[in-house]
Amino acid sequence: MAKTEFILNAAEQKLAYVFEPGRAPCVVFLSGYRSDMSGTKAQYLADFCRTQGQAMLRLDYSGHGASGGRT
């Protein structure tokens, strides 16, 4: 299983993401308001993509989940 990585945005806040390599095209999960990449929908989709060998990217918006910043 892939681990959480971080990048810095323009305000130097840490933004969290998980990229799991696999077959193209890459599935990108964008969570809803006040949700994050570790929620049940994101986890279910990540598990499904992993079993299918499909690439997947999920992320936490600024101020949500493992990302820094304010909501």
CHARMM internal coordinates of N, CA and C (Angstrom, degrees):
IC EDIT
DIST 1 N 1 CA 1.4480
DIST 1 CA 1 C 1.5296
ANGL 1 N 1 CA 1 C 108.87
DIST 1 C 2 N 1.3333
ANGL 1 CA 1 C 2 N 115.74
DIHE 1 N 1 CA 1 C 2 N 141.12
DIST 2 N 2 CA 1.4594
ANGL 1 C 2 N 2 CA 121.79
DIHE 1 CA 1 C 2 N 2 CA -179.10
DIST 2 CA 2 C 1.5268
ANGL 2 N 2 CA 2 C 110.56
DIHE 1 C 2 N 2 CA 2 C -73.23
DIST 2 C 3 N 1.3285
ANGL 2 CA 2 C 3 N 115.24
DIHE 2 N 2 CA 2 C 3 N 156.20
DIST 3 N 3 CA 1.4633
ANGL 2 C 3 N 3 CA 119.14
DIHE 2 CA 2 C 3 N 3 CA 179.72
DIST 3 CA 3 C 1.5178
ANGL 3 N 3 CA 3 C 110.54
DIHE 2 C 3 N 3 CA 3 C -106.91
DIST 3 C 4 N 1.3059
ANGL 3 CA 3 C 4 N 115.96
DIHE 3 N 3 CA 3 C 4 N 161.67
DIST 4 N 4 CA 1.4554
ANGL 3 C 4 N 4 CA 121.84
DIHE 3 CA 3 C 4 N 4 CA 178.66
DIST 4 CA 4 C 1.5174
ANGL 4 N 4 CA 4 C 110.05
DIHE 3 C 4 N 4 CA 4 C -70.55
DIST 4 C 5 N 1.3264
ANGL 4 CA 4 C 5 N 115.67
DIHE 4 N 4 CA 4 C 5 N 130.44
DIST 5 N 5 CA 1.4627
ANGL 4 C 5 N 5 CA 123.58
DIHE 4 CA 4 C 5 N 5 CA 177.17
DIST 5 CA 5 C 1.5239
ANGL 5 N 5 CA 5 C 107.58
DIHE 4 C 5 N 5 CA 5 C -114.55
DIST 5 C 6 N 1.3349
ANGL 5 CA 5 C 6 N 116.57
DIHE 5 N 5 CA 5 C 6 N 167.77
DIST 6 N 6 CA 1.4630
ANGL 5 C 6 N 6 CA 120.89
DIHE 5 CA 5 C 6 N 6 CA -179.40
DIST 6 CA 6 C 1.5202
ANGL 6 N 6 CA 6 C 110.46
DIHE 5 C 6 N 6 CA 6 C -135.68
DIST 6 C 7 N 1.3333
ANGL 6 CA 6 C 7 N 115.42
DIHE 6 N 6 CA 6 C 7 N 145.12
DIST 7 N 7 CA 1.4579
ANGL 6 C 7 N 7 CA 122.71
DIHE 6 CA 6 C 7 N 7 CA 168.79
DIST 7 CA 7 C 1.5168
ANGL 7 N 7 CA 7 C 106.41
DIHE 6 C 7 N 7 CA 7 C -126.89
DIST 7 C 8 N 1.3319
ANGL 7 CA 7 C 8 N 116.51
DIHE 7 N 7 CA 7 C 8 N 161.96
DIST 8 N 8 CA 1.4635
ANGL 7 C 8 N 8 CA 120.78
DIHE 7 CA 7 C 8 N 8 CA 177.31
DIST 8 CA 8 C 1.5161
ANGL 8 N 8 CA 8 C 109.56
DIHE 7 C 8 N 8 CA 8 C -102.24
DIST 8 C 9 N 1.3470
ANGL 8 CA 8 C 9 N 116.52
DIHE 8 N 8 CA 8 C 9 N 135.93
DIST 9 N 9 CA 1.4604
ANGL 8 C 9 N 9 CA 119.67
DIHE 8 CA 8 C 9 N 9 CA 174.83
DIST 9 CA 9 C 1.5282
ANGL 9 N 9 CA 9 C 108.87
DIHE 8 C 9 N 9 CA 9 C -86.63
DIST 9 C 10 N 1.3337
ANGL 9 CA 9 C 10 N 116.74
DIHE 9 N 9 CA 9 C 10 N -175.72
DIST 10 N 10 CA 1.4675
ANGL 9 C 10 N 10 CA 121.50
DIHE 9 CA 9 C 10 N 10 CA -177.43
DIST 10 CA 10 C 1.5225
ANGL 10 N 10 CA 10 C 112.54
DIHE 9 C 10 N 10 CA 10 C -60.73
DIST 10 C 11 N 1.3426
ANGL 10 CA 10 C 11 N 117.61
DIHE 10 N 10 CA 10 C 11 N -28.32
DIST 11 N 11 CA 1.4666
ANGL 10 C 11 N 11 CA 122.24
DIHE 10 CA 10 C 11 N 11 CA 178.79
DIST 11 CA 11 C 1.5297
ANGL 11 N 11 CA 11 C 111.19
DIHE 10 C 11 N 11 CA 11 C -88.69
DIST 11 C 12 N 1.3241
ANGL 11 CA 11 C 12 N 116.72
DIHE 11 N 11 CA 11 C 12 N 9.48
DIST 12 N 12 CA 1.4636
ANGL 11 C 12 N 12 CA 124.11
DIHE 11 CA 11 C 12 N 12 CA -179.67
DIST 12 CA 12 C 1.5264
ANGL 12 N 12 CA 12 C 112.85
DIHE 11 C 12 N 12 CA 12 C 60.45
DIST 12 C 13 N 1.3334
ANGL 12 CA 12 C 13 N 116.32
DIHE 12 N 12 CA 12 C 13 N 34.57
DIST 13 N 13 CA 1.4553
ANGL 12 C 13 N 13 CA 122.00
DIHE 12 CA 12 C 13 N 13 CA 172.88
DIST 13 CA 13 C 1.5260
ANGL 13 N 13 CA 13 C 107.63
DIHE 12 C 13 N 13 CA 13 C -95.87
DIST 13 C 14 N 1.3260
ANGL 13 CA 13 C 14 N 115.74
DIHE 13 N 13 CA 13 C 14 N 142.65
DIST 14 N 14 CA 1.4555
ANGL 13 C 14 N 14 CA 120.33
DIHE 13 CA 13 C 14 N 14 CA 178.51
DIST 14 CA 14 C 1.5266
ANGL 14 N 14 CA 14 C 110.52
DIHE 13 C 14 N 14 CA 14 C -75.42
DIST 14 C 15 N 1.3259
ANGL 14 CA 14 C 15 N 116.18
DIHE 14 N 14 CA 14 C 15 N 126.32
DIST 15 N 15 CA 1.4542
ANGL 14 C 15 N 15 CA 122.06
DIHE 14 CA 14 C 15 N 15 CA 175.19
DIST 15 CA 15 C 1.5290
ANGL 15 N 15 CA 15 C 107.90
DIHE 14 C 15 N 15 CA 15 C -111.69
DIST 15 C 16 N 1.3245
ANGL 15 CA 15 C 16 N 115.52
DIHE 15 N 15 CA 15 C 16 N 127.15
DIST 16 N 16 CA 1.4613
ANGL 15 C 16 N 16 CA 121.73
DIHE 15 CA 15 C 16 N 16 CA -174.67
DIST 16 CA 16 C 1.5289
ANGL 16 N 16 CA 16 C 110.88
DIHE 15 C 16 N 16 CA 16 C -93.11
DIST 16 C 17 N 1.3402
ANGL 16 CA 16 C 17 N 114.86
DIHE 16 N 16 CA 16 C 17 N 143.08
DIST 17 N 17 CA 1.4557
ANGL 16 C 17 N 17 CA 120.57
DIHE 16 CA 16 C 17 N 17 CA 174.96
DIST 17 CA 17 C 1.5153
ANGL 17 N 17 CA 17 C 110.03
DIHE 16 C 17 N 17 CA 17 C -151.49
DIST 17 C 18 N 1.3207
ANGL 17 CA 17 C 18 N 115.41
DIHE 17 N 17 CA 17 C 18 N 160.41
DIST 18 N 18 CA 1.4641
ANGL 17 C 18 N 18 CA 122.25
DIHE 17 CA 17 C 18 N 18 CA 173.44
DIST 18 CA 18 C 1.5178
ANGL 18 N 18 CA 18 C 106.78
DIHE 17 C 18 N 18 CA 18 C -130.86
DIST 18 C 19 N 1.3241
ANGL 18 CA 18 C 19 N 116.37
DIHE 18 N 18 CA 18 C 19 N 123.97
DIST 19 N 19 CA 1.4613
ANGL 18 C 19 N 19 CA 121.52
DIHE 18 CA 18 C 19 N 19 CA 174.84
DIST 19 CA 19 C 1.5144
ANGL 19 N 19 CA 19 C 107.84
DIHE 18 C 19 N 19 CA 19 C -114.47
DIST 19 C 20 N 1.3213
ANGL 19 CA 19 C 20 N 115.43
DIHE 19 N 19 CA 19 C 20 N 125.69
DIST 20 N 20 CA 1.4551
ANGL 19 C 20 N 20 CA 120.62
DIHE 19 CA 19 C 20 N 20 CA 176.29
DIST 20 CA 20 C 1.5206
ANGL 20 N 20 CA 20 C 107.36
DIHE 19 C 20 N 20 CA 20 C -113.61
DIST 20 C 21 N 1.3342
ANGL 20 CA 20 C 21 N 117.40
DIHE 20 N 20 CA 20 C 21 N 115.75
DIST 21 N 21 CA 1.4600
ANGL 20 C 21 N 21 CA 120.16
DIHE 20 CA 20 C 21 N 21 CA -177.26
DIST 21 CA 21 C 1.5232
ANGL 21 N 21 CA 21 C 111.78
DIHE 20 C 21 N 21 CA 21 C -67.26
DIST 21 C 22 N 1.2942
ANGL 21 CA 21 C 22 N 114.28
DIHE 21 N 21 CA 21 C 22 N 157.17
DIST 22 N 22 CA 1.4575
ANGL 21 C 22 N 22 CA 121.03
DIHE 21 CA 21 C 22 N 22 CA 178.77
DIST 22 CA 22 C 1.5041
ANGL 22 N 22 CA 22 C 109.95
DIHE 21 C 22 N 22 CA 22 C 170.74
DIST 22 C 23 N 1.2939
ANGL 22 CA 22 C 23 N 114.62
DIHE 22 N 22 CA 22 C 23 N -159.21
DIST 23 N 23 CA 1.4462
ANGL 22 C 23 N 23 CA 122.99
DIHE 22 CA 22 C 23 N 23 CA -178.18
DIST 23 CA 23 C 1.5292
ANGL 23 N 23 CA 23 C 111.02
DIHE 22 C 23 N 23 CA 23 C -70.54
DIST 23 C 24 N 1.3424
ANGL 23 CA 23 C 24 N 116.05
DIHE 23 N 23 CA 23 C 24 N 145.78
DIST 24 N 24 CA 1.4628
ANGL 23 C 24 N 24 CA 122.05
DIHE 23 CA 23 C 24 N 24 CA 173.55
DIST 24 CA 24 C 1.5262
ANGL 24 N 24 CA 24 C 109.16
DIHE 23 C 24 N 24 CA 24 C -83.06
DIST 24 C 25 N 1.3098
ANGL 24 CA 24 C 25 N 117.16
DIHE 24 N 24 CA 24 C 25 N 155.20
DIST 25 N 25 CA 1.4639
ANGL 24 C 25 N 25 CA 128.23
DIHE 24 CA 24 C 25 N 25 CA -1.39
DIST 25 CA 25 C 1.5264
ANGL 25 N 25 CA 25 C 111.46
DIHE 24 C 25 N 25 CA 25 C -77.01
DIST 25 C 26 N 1.3081
ANGL 25 CA 25 C 26 N 115.28
DIHE 25 N 25 CA 25 C 26 N 155.48
DIST 26 N 26 CA 1.4612
ANGL 25 C 26 N 26 CA 121.67
DIHE 25 CA 25 C 26 N 26 CA -179.33
DIST 26 CA 26 C 1.5259
ANGL 26 N 26 CA 26 C 109.99
DIHE 25 C 26 N 26 CA 26 C -77.16
DIST 26 C 27 N 1.3285
ANGL 26 CA 26 C 27 N 116.85
DIHE 26 N 26 CA 26 C 27 N 130.72
DIST 27 N 27 CA 1.4616
ANGL 26 C 27 N 27 CA 122.15
DIHE 26 CA 26 C 27 N 27 CA 174.21
DIST 27 CA 27 C 1.5265
ANGL 27 N 27 CA 27 C 107.18
DIHE 26 C 27 N 27 CA 27 C -80.96
DIST 27 C 28 N 1.3300
ANGL 27 CA 27 C 28 N 117.25
DIHE 27 N 27 CA 27 C 28 N 128.47
DIST 28 N 28 CA 1.4641
ANGL 27 C 28 N 28 CA 122.14
DIHE 27 CA 27 C 28 N 28 CA 178.81
DIST 28 CA 28 C 1.5221
ANGL 28 N 28 CA 28 C 107.69
DIHE 27 C 28 N 28 CA 28 C -113.21
DIST 28 C 29 N 1.3333
ANGL 28 CA 28 C 29 N 116.20
DIHE 28 N 28 CA 28 C 29 N 121.36
DIST 29 N 29 CA 1.4602
ANGL 28 C 29 N 29 CA 121.30
DIHE 28 CA 28 C 29 N 29 CA 178.54
DIST 29 CA 29 C 1.5185
ANGL 29 N 29 CA 29 C 109.11
DIHE 28 C 29 N 29 CA 29 C -98.81
DIST 29 C 30 N 1.3288
ANGL 29 CA 29 C 30 N 116.42
DIHE 29 N 29 CA 29 C 30 N 120.99
DIST 30 N 30 CA 1.4575
ANGL 29 C 30 N 30 CA 123.10
DIHE 29 CA 29 C 30 N 30 CA 176.27
DIST 30 CA 30 C 1.5260
ANGL 30 N 30 CA 30 C 107.33
DIHE 29 C 30 N 30 CA 30 C -112.32
DIST 30 C 31 N 1.3037
ANGL 30 CA 30 C 31 N 116.14
DIHE 30 N 30 CA 30 C 31 N 114.41
DIST 31 N 31 CA 1.4703
ANGL 30 C 31 N 31 CA 120.60
DIHE 30 CA 30 C 31 N 31 CA -175.04
DIST 31 CA 31 C 1.5189
ANGL 31 N 31 CA 31 C 111.41
DIHE 30 C 31 N 31 CA 31 C -74.16
DIST 31 C 32 N 1.3137
ANGL 31 CA 31 C 32 N 115.16
DIHE 31 N 31 CA 31 C 32 N 164.39
DIST 32 N 32 CA 1.4575
ANGL 31 C 32 N 32 CA 121.47
DIHE 31 CA 31 C 32 N 32 CA 177.32
DIST 32 CA 32 C 1.5205
ANGL 32 N 32 CA 32 C 111.48
DIHE 31 C 32 N 32 CA 32 C -82.61
DIST 32 C 33 N 1.3105
ANGL 32 CA 32 C 33 N 116.07
DIHE 32 N 32 CA 32 C 33 N 178.00
DIST 33 N 33 CA 1.4657
ANGL 32 C 33 N 33 CA 122.15
DIHE 32 CA 32 C 33 N 33 CA -178.86
DIST 33 CA 33 C 1.5236
ANGL 33 N 33 CA 33 C 111.13
DIHE 32 C 33 N 33 CA 33 C -58.76
DIST 33 C 34 N 1.3229
ANGL 33 CA 33 C 34 N 115.15
DIHE 33 N 33 CA 33 C 34 N 131.94
DIST 34 N 34 CA 1.4696
ANGL 33 C 34 N 34 CA 124.31
DIHE 33 CA 33 C 34 N 34 CA 179.54
DIST 34 CA 34 C 1.5262
ANGL 34 N 34 CA 34 C 112.72
DIHE 33 C 34 N 34 CA 34 C 60.16
DIST 34 C 35 N 1.3027
ANGL 34 CA 34 C 35 N 115.45
DIHE 34 N 34 CA 34 C 35 N 28.12
DIST 35 N 35 CA 1.4547
ANGL 34 C 35 N 35 CA 122.07
DIHE 34 CA 34 C 35 N 35 CA 175.69
DIST 35 CA 35 C 1.5260
ANGL 35 N 35 CA 35 C 106.95
DIHE 34 C 35 N 35 CA 35 C -116.60
DIST 35 C 36 N 1.3172
ANGL 35 CA 35 C 36 N 117.34
DIHE 35 N 35 CA 35 C 36 N 175.16
DIST 36 N 36 CA 1.4558
ANGL 35 C 36 N 36 CA 119.46
DIHE 35 CA 35 C 36 N 36 CA 178.93
DIST 36 CA 36 C 1.5176
ANGL 36 N 36 CA 36 C 111.36
DIHE 35 C 36 N 36 CA 36 C -149.86
DIST 36 C 37 N 1.3246
ANGL 36 CA 36 C 37 N 115.83
DIHE 36 N 36 CA 36 C 37 N 178.04
DIST 37 N 37 CA 1.4570
ANGL 36 C 37 N 37 CA 121.48
DIHE 36 CA 36 C 37 N 37 CA -173.47
DIST 37 CA 37 C 1.5248
ANGL 37 N 37 CA 37 C 114.19
DIHE 36 C 37 N 37 CA 37 C -74.37
DIST 37 C 38 N 1.3215
ANGL 37 CA 37 C 38 N 117.98
DIHE 37 N 37 CA 37 C 38 N -4.72
DIST 38 N 38 CA 1.4632
ANGL 37 C 38 N 38 CA 119.93
DIHE 37 CA 37 C 38 N 38 CA 178.48
DIST 38 CA 38 C 1.5248
ANGL 38 N 38 CA 38 C 112.44
DIHE 37 C 38 N 38 CA 38 C -104.53
DIST 38 C 39 N 1.3326
ANGL 38 CA 38 C 39 N 116.50
DIHE 38 N 38 CA 38 C 39 N 8.46
DIST 39 N 39 CA 1.4635
ANGL 38 C 39 N 39 CA 120.98
DIHE 38 CA 38 C 39 N 39 CA 178.08
DIST 39 CA 39 C 1.5336
ANGL 39 N 39 CA 39 C 111.53
DIHE 38 C 39 N 39 CA 39 C -69.52
DIST 39 C 40 N 1.3154
ANGL 39 CA 39 C 40 N 116.21
DIHE 39 N 39 CA 39 C 40 N 171.36
DIST 40 N 40 CA 1.4687
ANGL 39 C 40 N 40 CA 120.58
DIHE 39 CA 39 C 40 N 40 CA -174.66
DIST 40 CA 40 C 1.5209
ANGL 40 N 40 CA 40 C 112.90
DIHE 39 C 40 N 40 CA 40 C -63.87
DIST 40 C 41 N 1.3382
ANGL 40 CA 40 C 41 N 118.86
DIHE 40 N 40 CA 40 C 41 N -39.43
DIST 41 N 41 CA 1.4682
ANGL 40 C 41 N 41 CA 120.23
DIHE 40 CA 40 C 41 N 41 CA 179.27
DIST 41 CA 41 C 1.5200
ANGL 41 N 41 CA 41 C 110.76
DIHE 40 C 41 N 41 CA 41 C -64.97
DIST 41 C 42 N 1.3317
ANGL 41 CA 41 C 42 N 116.42
DIHE 41 N 41 CA 41 C 42 N -46.14
DIST 42 N 42 CA 1.4628
ANGL 41 C 42 N 42 CA 120.58
DIHE 41 CA 41 C 42 N 42 CA -179.58
DIST 42 CA 42 C 1.5222
ANGL 42 N 42 CA 42 C 110.80
DIHE 41 C 42 N 42 CA 42 C -62.82
DIST 42 C 43 N 1.3244
ANGL 42 CA 42 C 43 N 117.67
DIHE 42 N 42 CA 42 C 43 N -43.01
DIST 43 N 43 CA 1.4650
ANGL 42 C 43 N 43 CA 121.30
DIHE 42 CA 42 C 43 N 43 CA -179.88
DIST 43 CA 43 C 1.5265
ANGL 43 N 43 CA 43 C 111.24
DIHE 42 C 43 N 43 CA 43 C -64.98
DIST 43 C 44 N 1.3287
ANGL 43 CA 43 C 44 N 116.44
DIHE 43 N 43 CA 43 C 44 N -42.37
DIST 44 N 44 CA 1.4602
ANGL 43 C 44 N 44 CA 120.33
DIHE 43 CA 43 C 44 N 44 CA 179.48
DIST 44 CA 44 C 1.5255
ANGL 44 N 44 CA 44 C 110.41
DIHE 43 C 44 N 44 CA 44 C -61.57
DIST 44 C 45 N 1.3437
ANGL 44 CA 44 C 45 N 116.32
DIHE 44 N 44 CA 44 C 45 N -46.53
DIST 45 N 45 CA 1.4588
ANGL 44 C 45 N 45 CA 120.42
DIHE 44 CA 44 C 45 N 45 CA 179.98
DIST 45 CA 45 C 1.5310
ANGL 45 N 45 CA 45 C 111.25
DIHE 44 C 45 N 45 CA 45 C -65.00
DIST 45 C 46 N 1.3239
ANGL 45 CA 45 C 46 N 117.34
DIHE 45 N 45 CA 45 C 46 N -39.27
DIST 46 N 46 CA 1.4683
ANGL 45 C 46 N 46 CA 120.53
DIHE 45 CA 45 C 46 N 46 CA 177.67
DIST 46 CA 46 C 1.5264
ANGL 46 N 46 CA 46 C 110.90
DIHE 45 C 46 N 46 CA 46 C -62.49
DIST 46 C 47 N 1.3228
ANGL 46 CA 46 C 47 N 117.04
DIHE 46 N 46 CA 46 C 47 N -43.53
DIST 47 N 47 CA 1.4663
ANGL 46 C 47 N 47 CA 120.90
DIHE 46 CA 46 C 47 N 47 CA 177.81
DIST 47 CA 47 C 1.5256
ANGL 47 N 47 CA 47 C 110.90
DIHE 46 C 47 N 47 CA 47 C -62.10
DIST 47 C 48 N 1.3350
ANGL 47 CA 47 C 48 N 116.24
DIHE 47 N 47 CA 47 C 48 N -43.82
DIST 48 N 48 CA 1.4597
ANGL 47 C 48 N 48 CA 120.73
DIHE 47 CA 47 C 48 N 48 CA 179.67
DIST 48 CA 48 C 1.5304
ANGL 48 N 48 CA 48 C 110.83
DIHE 47 C 48 N 48 CA 48 C -62.24
DIST 48 C 49 N 1.3352
ANGL 48 CA 48 C 49 N 117.11
DIHE 48 N 48 CA 48 C 49 N -47.82
DIST 49 N 49 CA 1.4654
ANGL 48 C 49 N 49 CA 120.95
DIHE 48 CA 48 C 49 N 49 CA 179.82
DIST 49 CA 49 C 1.5225
ANGL 49 N 49 CA 49 C 110.92
DIHE 48 C 49 N 49 CA 49 C -60.49
DIST 49 C 50 N 1.3208
ANGL 49 CA 49 C 50 N 116.24
DIHE 49 N 49 CA 49 C 50 N -41.48
DIST 50 N 50 CA 1.4657
ANGL 49 C 50 N 50 CA 120.39
DIHE 49 CA 49 C 50 N 50 CA 179.73
DIST 50 CA 50 C 1.5325
ANGL 50 N 50 CA 50 C 110.52
DIHE 49 C 50 N 50 CA 50 C -60.27
DIST 50 C 51 N 1.3227
ANGL 50 CA 50 C 51 N 117.48
DIHE 50 N 50 CA 50 C 51 N -45.32
DIST 51 N 51 CA 1.4745
ANGL 50 C 51 N 51 CA 120.00
DIHE 50 CA 50 C 51 N 51 CA -178.88
DIST 51 CA 51 C 1.5246
ANGL 51 N 51 CA 51 C 111.88
DIHE 50 C 51 N 51 CA 51 C -67.76
DIST 51 C 52 N 1.3332
ANGL 51 CA 51 C 52 N 117.29
DIHE 51 N 51 CA 51 C 52 N -26.01
DIST 52 N 52 CA 1.4646
ANGL 51 C 52 N 52 CA 121.69
DIHE 51 CA 51 C 52 N 52 CA 179.48
DIST 52 CA 52 C 1.5304
ANGL 52 N 52 CA 52 C 112.90
DIHE 51 C 52 N 52 CA 52 C -90.65
DIST 52 C 53 N 1.3335
ANGL 52 CA 52 C 53 N 116.61
DIHE 52 N 52 CA 52 C 53 N -7.03
DIST 53 N 53 CA 1.4642
ANGL 52 C 53 N 53 CA 120.19
DIHE 52 CA 52 C 53 N 53 CA -177.79
DIST 53 CA 53 C 1.5188
ANGL 53 N 53 CA 53 C 113.13
DIHE 52 C 53 N 53 CA 53 C 75.16
DIST 53 C 54 N 1.3329
ANGL 53 CA 53 C 54 N 116.19
DIHE 53 N 53 CA 53 C 54 N 23.38
DIST 54 N 54 CA 1.4648
ANGL 53 C 54 N 54 CA 122.41
DIHE 53 CA 53 C 54 N 54 CA -177.05
DIST 54 CA 54 C 1.5231
ANGL 54 N 54 CA 54 C 110.20
DIHE 53 C 54 N 54 CA 54 C -94.12
DIST 54 C 55 N 1.3374
ANGL 54 CA 54 C 55 N 117.32
DIHE 54 N 54 CA 54 C 55 N 136.74
DIST 55 N 55 CA 1.4622
ANGL 54 C 55 N 55 CA 121.46
DIHE 54 CA 54 C 55 N 55 CA 175.91
DIST 55 CA 55 C 1.5247
ANGL 55 N 55 CA 55 C 109.67
DIHE 54 C 55 N 55 CA 55 C -67.35
DIST 55 C 56 N 1.3351
ANGL 55 CA 55 C 56 N 116.20
DIHE 55 N 55 CA 55 C 56 N 146.13
DIST 56 N 56 CA 1.4693
ANGL 55 C 56 N 56 CA 120.24
DIHE 55 CA 55 C 56 N 56 CA 179.73
DIST 56 CA 56 C 1.5163
ANGL 56 N 56 CA 56 C 111.04
DIHE 55 C 56 N 56 CA 56 C -147.83
DIST 56 C 57 N 1.3203
ANGL 56 CA 56 C 57 N 114.93
DIHE 56 N 56 CA 56 C 57 N 141.35
DIST 57 N 57 CA 1.4577
ANGL 56 C 57 N 57 CA 123.06
DIHE 56 CA 56 C 57 N 57 CA 175.04
DIST 57 CA 57 C 1.5143
ANGL 57 N 57 CA 57 C 107.73
DIHE 56 C 57 N 57 CA 57 C -125.88
DIST 57 C 58 N 1.3266
ANGL 57 CA 57 C 58 N 116.37
DIHE 57 N 57 CA 57 C 58 N 129.93
DIST 58 N 58 CA 1.4691
ANGL 57 C 58 N 58 CA 121.40
DIHE 57 CA 57 C 58 N 58 CA 172.63
DIST 58 CA 58 C 1.5124
ANGL 58 N 58 CA 58 C 107.07
DIHE 57 C 58 N 58 CA 58 C -133.73
DIST 58 C 59 N 1.3171
ANGL 58 CA 58 C 59 N 116.37
DIHE 58 N 58 CA 58 C 59 N 152.40
DIST 59 N 59 CA 1.4583
ANGL 58 C 59 N 59 CA 120.19
DIHE 58 CA 58 C 59 N 59 CA -174.51
DIST 59 CA 59 C 1.5133
ANGL 59 N 59 CA 59 C 111.17
DIHE 58 C 59 N 59 CA 59 C -148.34
DIST 59 C 60 N 1.3107
ANGL 59 CA 59 C 60 N 114.91
DIHE 59 N 59 CA 59 C 60 N 161.60
DIST 60 N 60 CA 1.4654
ANGL 59 C 60 N 60 CA 121.74
DIHE 59 CA 59 C 60 N 60 CA 174.13
DIST 60 CA 60 C 1.5188
ANGL 60 N 60 CA 60 C 107.86
DIHE 59 C 60 N 60 CA 60 C -109.27
DIST 60 C 61 N 1.3258
ANGL 60 CA 60 C 61 N 115.49
DIHE 60 N 60 CA 60 C 61 N 127.94
DIST 61 N 61 CA 1.4601
ANGL 60 C 61 N 61 CA 120.27
DIHE 60 CA 60 C 61 N 61 CA 176.24
DIST 61 CA 61 C 1.5305
ANGL 61 N 61 CA 61 C 109.18
DIHE 60 C 61 N 61 CA 61 C -65.62
DIST 61 C 62 N 1.3147
ANGL 61 CA 61 C 62 N 116.14
DIHE 61 N 61 CA 61 C 62 N 161.94
DIST 62 N 62 CA 1.4607
ANGL 61 C 62 N 62 CA 121.45
DIHE 61 CA 61 C 62 N 62 CA 176.94
DIST 62 CA 62 C 1.5261
ANGL 62 N 62 CA 62 C 109.88
DIHE 61 C 62 N 62 CA 62 C -54.72
DIST 62 C 63 N 1.3286
ANGL 62 CA 62 C 63 N 115.75
DIHE 62 N 62 CA 62 C 63 N 130.52
DIST 63 N 63 CA 1.4590
ANGL 62 C 63 N 63 CA 121.32
DIHE 62 CA 62 C 63 N 63 CA 179.37
DIST 63 CA 63 C 1.5056
ANGL 63 N 63 CA 63 C 115.13
DIHE 62 C 63 N 63 CA 63 C 81.41
DIST 63 C 64 N 1.3167
ANGL 63 CA 63 C 64 N 117.92
DIHE 63 N 63 CA 63 C 64 N 7.93
DIST 64 N 64 CA 1.4658
ANGL 63 C 64 N 64 CA 122.12
DIHE 63 CA 63 C 64 N 64 CA 179.64
DIST 64 CA 64 C 1.5314
ANGL 64 N 64 CA 64 C 109.55
DIHE 63 C 64 N 64 CA 64 C -125.46
DIST 64 C 65 N 1.3182
ANGL 64 CA 64 C 65 N 115.70
DIHE 64 N 64 CA 64 C 65 N 148.50
DIST 65 N 65 CA 1.4687
ANGL 64 C 65 N 65 CA 120.68
DIHE 64 CA 64 C 65 N 65 CA 175.58
DIST 65 CA 65 C 1.5192
ANGL 65 N 65 CA 65 C 112.64
DIHE 64 C 65 N 65 CA 65 C 52.73
DIST 65 C 66 N 1.3427
ANGL 65 CA 65 C 66 N 115.59
DIHE 65 N 65 CA 65 C 66 N -127.62
DIST 66 N 66 CA 1.4615
ANGL 65 C 66 N 66 CA 121.44
DIHE 65 CA 65 C 66 N 66 CA -175.56
DIST 66 CA 66 C 1.5270
ANGL 66 N 66 CA 66 C 112.71
DIHE 65 C 66 N 66 CA 66 C -86.38
DIST 66 C 67 N 1.3366
ANGL 66 CA 66 C 67 N 118.35
DIHE 66 N 66 CA 66 C 67 N -2.89
DIST 67 N 67 CA 1.4697
ANGL 66 C 67 N 67 CA 121.25
DIHE 66 CA 66 C 67 N 67 CA -179.95
DIST 67 CA 67 C 1.5215
ANGL 67 N 67 CA 67 C 110.81
DIHE 66 C 67 N 67 CA 67 C -83.19
DIST 67 C 68 N 1.3368
ANGL 67 CA 67 C 68 N 115.11
DIHE 67 N 67 CA 67 C 68 N 150.42
DIST 68 N 68 CA 1.4543
ANGL 67 C 68 N 68 CA 120.92
DIHE 67 CA 67 C 68 N 68 CA 177.39
DIST 68 CA 68 C 1.5226
ANGL 68 N 68 CA 68 C 111.01
DIHE 67 C 68 N 68 CA 68 C -80.83
DIST 68 C 69 N 1.3029
ANGL 68 CA 68 C 69 N 116.44
DIHE 68 N 68 CA 68 C 69 N 176.83
DIST 69 N 69 CA 1.4585
ANGL 68 C 69 N 69 CA 121.99
DIHE 68 CA 68 C 69 N 69 CA 177.79
DIST 69 CA 69 C 1.5070
ANGL 69 N 69 CA 69 C 112.48
DIHE 68 C 69 N 69 CA 69 C 101.62
DIST 69 C 70 N 1.3199
ANGL 69 CA 69 C 70 N 115.33
DIHE 69 N 69 CA 69 C 70 N -178.48
DIST 70 N 70 CA 1.4649
ANGL 69 C 70 N 70 CA 121.72
DIHE 69 CA 69 C 70 N 70 CA -178.53
DIST 70 CA 70 C 1.5192
ANGL 70 N 70 CA 70 C 109.43
DIHE 69 C 70 N 70 CA 70 C -110.23
DIST 70 C 71 N 1.3335
ANGL 70 CA 70 C 71 N 115.88
DIHE 70 N 70 CA 70 C 71 N 151.32
DIST 71 N 71 CA 1.4636
ANGL 70 C 71 N 71 CA 121.22
DIHE 70 CA 70 C 71 N 71 CA 177.96
DIST 71 CA 71 C 1.5044
ANGL 71 N 71 CA 71 C 111.18
DIHE 70 C 71 N 71 CA 71 C -78.16
END
COOR INIT
IC SEED 1 N 1 CA 1 C
IC BUILD
